[in-house]
Amino acid sequence: MFGTMIEFFADPLAYQFMQRGMLAAVMVGVLCAVVGCYVVLRGMAYLGDAMSHAILPGVAIAYLLKGEILVGALVAAILVALGIGFFTRRGMMKEDTAIGILFAATLSLGVALISTIKTYALDLTHILFGNILGVSETDLILIVVLGGIVLLTIVLLYKELLVVSFDPVLAATLRLPTERLKNVLLILIALAVVVSMQTVGVGLVAAMLVTPAATAYLLTRRLPVMMLVSGVLGALASLVGLYASYYLNVASGAAVVLTATLFFFVTYFFAPARGVVWSMVRRTKTFETPKV
């Protein structure tokens, strides 16, 4: 039985494309999960979805110009992030309003551009739905570099981002560059979306930003612990999902997201402190305890 288990885990790793895909999936899982903590705590889940679709014009333009698709996606994501920051500076417009406007505009532009590409159904499908098993060594290097930049920035600006995100009054008192830091956070989210494009695709990246972080939120309220737990859950969901896609012959990106969603449901119902089931058990015991 022990030998069978070893074979179960070792067989997929016999292929180099699976090794690269697994490394990429784990790194993206950790990256999205950590960045997603800010997305969840600030109520910006809509931003992840908008940002993921906002890169479509960049992808289409890069494809039409026969350039590097990742570069096009990166430029588009950063421009949209800065655009959201521009429209919401000094409270001129609510964040969700700016996101809604830019989301609709960039998605429409992306669809219009993609519709001019006769072979888009074949050539851009992996952008929409991901292609973990198609990760090249170059893609892996880019994921490591961009992911490392994002995580390093979060570590270096942890206190500043924390204050700006959750206590704007204190941030103003401390004279922090609030607008600049908000733009930095938006750019970090944009980079996480671009890095995830190859693995889960633009259609599913919002789930990887939100689901592991939301699961961690049910287990702890301290941000450092939440980031750690979320990162572990994101990596684990990526590994389990990739193995599931290999043995069940299903789309790898979808398998990763479904695994992360399964973790959320299990936690939602059975989390020790906040799980629905344990809350019902505690209420039942309280009801049955006789009054003295």
C-alpha positions, 0 to 999 in steps of 0.5 A, spaced: 500 500 500 505 504 501 508 503 494 502 504 491 501 511 494 508 513 492 507 511 485 500 515 486 504 521 487 511 520 483 508 518 477 505 525 474 512 528 476 516 523 471 514 528 466 517 535 466 511 539 464 508 536 470 514 538 474 514 545 471 506 546 472 506 544 479 511 549 481 508 554 477 501 552 480 504 552 487 507 559 487 501 562 484 497 559 489 501 562 494 501 569 491 494 570 490 492 567 496 497 572 500 495 578 496 487 576 496 487 577 504 487 585 502 482 584 497 477 580 502 478 584 508 477 591 504 471 588 500 474 588 493 472 581 491 469 585 485 476 588 483 479 581 482 474 579 477 475 586 473 482 586 473 482 579 470 478 581 465 481 588 464 488 585 461 484 582 455 485 588 451 493 588 452 493 580 450 489 582 444 494 588 442 500 584 443 497 578 439 495 582 433 502 585 434 505 578 434 509 581 441 509 577 448 502 576 450 504 577 458 507 583 457 501 586 453 497 583 459 502 586 464 501 593 461 494 593 461 493 591 468 497 596 471 494 601 466 487 599 469 490 599 476 492 606 476 486 608 472 482 606 478 487 610 483 486 616 479 478 616 479 478 614 486 483 619 489 481 624 494 474 621 494 472 623 487 468 617 486 467 610 490 472 605 488 466 600 486 464 605 481 470 606 478 471 599 477 465 598 474 466 603 469 473 601 467 471 593 467 466 594 462 470 599 458 476 594 458 472 588 457 468 591 451 475 593 448 478 586 449 472 583 446 472 587 440 479 586 439 479 579 440 473 578 435 478 581 429 482 575 430 480 569 426 484 564 430 482 567 437 478 561 439 484 556 438 490 561 440 487 565 446 483 559 449 489 558 454 489 565 456 481 565 458 482 558 462 489 557 463 494 552 461 498 550 467 501 544 463 503 548 458 508 552 462 515 553 459 521 555 463 521 562 461 514 562 464 516 559 470 522 564 471 517 570 470 512 567 475 518 567 480 520 574 478 514 577 478 511 573 484 517 575 488 517 582 487 509 582 489 511 578 496 517 582 497 513 589 496 508 586 501 513 585 506 517 591 506 510 595 506 506 591 510 505 596 516 504 602 511 499 598 507 495 595 513 494 602 516 492 605 509 487 599 508 484 599 515 485 606 518 485 612 513 485 617 519 491 614 522 494 614 515 493 621 514 495 623 521 502 619 520 502 623 513 503 617 509 502 618 502 495 615 502 494 615 494 501 612 492 500 606 497 493 605 494 496 605 487 501 600 490 496 595 492 492 596 486 498 594 482 500 588 486 493 585 485 494 587 477 501 583 478 498 577 481 492 577 476 497 577 470 502 572 474 496 567 474 494 568 467 498 562 465 495 557 470 488 558 472 486 563 466 483 570 466 476 567 467 478 563 474 483 568 477 478 572 481 477 565 485 484 564 487 484 571 489 478 571 494 477 563 496 483 561 500 483 568 503 476 568 505 477 561 508 483 563 512 478 569 514 474 564 517 480 561 521 483 567 524 482 575 524 490 577 525 492 579 518 499 576 518 496 569 521 491 570 515 496 571 510 500 565 512 494 560 512 491 563 506 498 561 502 498 554 505 491 553 503 492 556 496 499 552 495 495 546 497 489 547 493 494 548 487 497 541 488 491 537 490 487 540 484 493 539 479 493 531 481 486 531 481 486 534 473 492 529 472 488 522 474 481 525 472 483 528 466 479 535 467 482 542 466 487 543 471 485 550 472 478 549 474 480 543 478 485 547 482 479 552 483 474 547 485 479 544 490 480 551 493 472 552 494 471 545 497 476 547 502 472 553 503 465 549 504 469 544 509 471 550 513 465 554 513 461 548 516 466 545 520 471 551 523 473 550 530 470 557 532 466 559 527 463 553 523 456 553 522 456 546 525 459 547 531 455 553 532 449 549 532 452 544 537 454 550 542 447 553 541 443 546 542 448 545 548 446 552 551 438 550 550 439 543 553 443 546 559 438 546 565 437 553 569 439 553 576 
